Amino acid sequence: MANLKINFDSLGVNCSAANPSQIRIAFQRTGNWSYVGTDSIRVDRATPSLNIEAGNSDGSALSDAALFKQVVLHELGHALGMQHEHQSPDARCDLEFNWETIYATYWQNFRWDRAKVDENLRSLIKSARLRTSGYDKNSIMHYYFPAWMFRLGQASSCFVEHNTTISRLDGESISAAYPSDPAKQVELIKGRERKAKEVLSGLGLSAESTKSISDKINEVVQTAAPGLSVTLVNGGDLEATGGCGQTLISGFSTGAGSSVSISTNSGCGKAP
């Protein structure tokens, strides 16, 4: 569904710190989790960016193959930039959850504080950075939650059973994010550039701030997409040249208390 290939060491790629990869999969007993998108290259690249505890040697992958597949698909979805579907601004699940009961139970059972519960359950803020579809209750990115977590129990609009396969909208979304048509890849870059110009144009940046932002962009660009150069000119115009890369998102401060995020996307069909 995506213009990406998984390289199972066929080209000599390894997981050593000297030759770090963008996605680094482990099977440790630390839960099932993944960094979202290019967050995986903004942390120590000698450490895992995705973990599948269900793939550990305890035999659970064999005893419940459907659950194992669900976990793998869900975490790989995160690795490619997909967020939780129940956190979609269009889902409005915030209005459905029984928050005080959830806070108390998650702290007692998992030692999750309110901040961690909110991070995993609260709706994301709707913005141009977040590509959304209509609320998809069949998404592989939608958690199953027991009925007690909802004010209306199983009658809640956000209650779903275990989703074990990629939905139609999942497939359409990932295809749109990683298109095979080079012309569409270029259009994605231009769209991100246009958004960057809109964000930066109203900030009144000094020449020093502009250079600082440009340097920070390129620091992340070169990590994710060697050969791609991004330059800020004319008080906020963005120019991108060369290279074949993946989606990247860079957050940084302008020095005036503002936070700016730049996204650019290109690709040559290579492994992530």
Number of C-alpha atoms within 10 A of each C-alpha: 13 16 18 18 10 9 13 10 9 8 7 7 12 15 17 12 11 9 10 16 20 21 24 20 16 17 16 16 14 11 12 18 18 23 21 18 22 23 17 22 19 15 12 11 19 14 16 20 25 24 24 21 21 24 20 14 12 11 10 14 17 13 10 11 12 13 17 19 15 18 23 19 17 26 23 23 21 19 24 23 18 21 22 19 27 28 23 25 20 16 18 17 20 19 15 18 23 16 19 10 13 17 19 14 14 15 14 11 8 8 13 16 13 15 11 14 16 16 11 14 19 21 20 20 11 12 9 9 13 14 13 17 14 11 18 20 19 19 23 24 28 24 21 14 17 12 17 13 20 23 15 15 17 16 12 16 15 26 23 19 13 15 19 20 16 16 16 11 16 21 14 13 18 17 15 17 22 23 22 17 12 13 9 15 19 15 13 21 17 18 14 18 21 13 18 20 17 13 15 20 14 10 14 11 17 11 14 10 16 20 15 16 24 18 15 16 23 19 14 18 24 15 16 23 20 14 15 17 17 21 17 21 13 9 17 22 15 20 13 14 10 12 15 16 22 24 21 22 19 19 14 14 14 18 11 9 7 9 11 15 16 20 19 22 22 25 23 17 18 13 14 18
